[in-house]
């Protein structure tokens, strides 16, 4: 009986860790993509633009995700929709190759949102299960 109760907890812990890894990876991907896109790959003007500063707000939640702060996952899942909107507008409004990077931004935003939402849900579920056991 002890093994049957331990397995779901361990499985839940793994899922929480996986969603955290996906969230951190996709956030770092957005930061790198934003800088590379606006400075080297397809800047609006040759030599890069100040639009690269758009990644600055993404650096703040990176610290919270690395410290595993639940509150950061929650507010980041709201902030990310601004970047999603920018990506959608530029994916359909810009020309190649910029629209490809915008589409990649949209995909990363969806992955980040889903991983943040799932992470919060799994952590709350895991905490509730631990509370019931006590």
C-alpha positions in Angstrom: 0.0 0.0 0.0 2.9 2.3 0.7 4.2 2.0 -2.9 0.8 2.8 -4.4 0.6 6.1 -2.5 4.2 7.0 -3.2 4.0 6.5 -7.0 1.4 9.1 -7.7 3.2 11.6 -5.5 6.5 11.0 -7.2 4.8 11.1 -10.6 3.2 14.4 -9.7 6.5 15.8 -8.5 8.1 14.9 -11.9 5.3 16.6 -13.8 5.8 19.8 -11.7 9.5 19.7 -12.4 8.9 19.1 -16.1 6.4 22.0 -16.4 9.0 24.2 -14.6 11.7 23.2 -17.0 9.5 23.9 -20.0 8.4 27.3 -18.7 12.0 28.3 -18.0 13.2 27.0 -21.4 10.5 28.7 -23.3 11.0 32.0 -21.5 14.7 31.9 -22.2 13.9 31.0 -25.8 11.7 34.1 -26.0 14.5 36.3 -24.6 17.1 34.9 -27.0 14.7 35.1 -30.0 13.7 38.6 -29.2 17.3 39.8 -29.0 18.5 37.9 -32.0 15.5 38.9 -34.1 15.7 42.7 -33.4 19.5 43.0 -33.4 20.8 40.6 -36.0 18.4 38.3 -37.8 15.7 40.6 -39.1 15.8 44.1 -37.5 13.4 46.8 -38.6 16.5 48.9 -39.5 20.0 47.7 -40.5 22.2 47.4 -37.4 19.4 46.7 -35.0 16.7 48.7 -33.3 15.7 49.7 -29.8 12.8 47.3 -30.2 15.2 44.7 -28.8 14.4 46.3 -25.4 11.1 44.5 -25.5 12.8 41.5 -24.0 13.7 43.5 -20.8 10.4 42.8 -19.1 10.9 39.1 -19.7 14.1 39.1 -17.7 12.3 39.9 -14.4 10.1 36.8 -14.3 13.1 34.6 -15.2 14.4 35.1 -11.6 11.0 34.2 -10.1 10.8 31.0 -12.2 14.3 30.0 -11.3 13.4 30.5 -7.6 10.2 28.6 -8.2 7.8 31.3 -7.0 4.2 30.4 -7.6 3.2 34.1 -7.9 5.6 34.6 -10.8 4.0 31.7 -12.8 0.6 33.3 -12.3 1.4 36.9 -13.4 3.7 35.7 -16.2 0.8 33.7 -17.7 -1.0 37.1 -18.1 2.0 39.1 -19.3 2.9 36.7 -22.0 -0.3 37.6 -23.9 1.3 41.0 -24.8 4.1 39.1 -26.6 1.6 36.7 -28.2 -0.3 39.7 -29.6 2.9 41.2 -31.0 3.8 37.9 -32.5 0.5 37.5 -34.2 0.4 41.0 -35.6 3.9 40.7 -37.0 3.4 37.2 -38.3 0.7 38.4 -40.5 2.0 41.9 -41.2 5.7 41.5 -41.7 7.5 40.0 -44.6 9.9 37.1 -44.5 12.1 36.4 -42.6 10.6 38.6 -39.8 7.2 36.9 -40.0 8.9 33.5 -39.4 10.5 34.8 -36.2 7.1 36.3 -35.2 5.5 32.9 -35.7 8.2 31.3 -33.5 7.4 33.9 -30.9 3.7 32.9 -31.0 4.6 29.3 -30.5 6.9 30.0 -27.6 4.2 32.2 -26.0 1.6 29.4 -26.2 4.1 26.9 -24.8 5.0 29.3 -22.0 1.4 30.0 -21.1 0.5 26.3 -21.1 3.4 25.3 -19.0 2.8 28.1 -16.5 -0.9 27.3 -16.2 -0.2 23.6 -15.8 2.6 24.2 -13.4 0.3 26.2 -11.1 -2.4 23.6 -11.3 -0.1 20.7 -10.6 1.5 22.4 -7.6 -1.8 23.3 -6.1 -3.0 19.7 -6.6 0.2 18.3 -5.2 -0.1 20.7 -2.1 -3.7 19.7 -1.6 -2.8 16.0 -1.7 0.0 16.5 0.8 -2.4 18.4 3.1 -5.0 15.5 2.9 -2.4 13.0 3.9 -1.5 14.9 7.1 
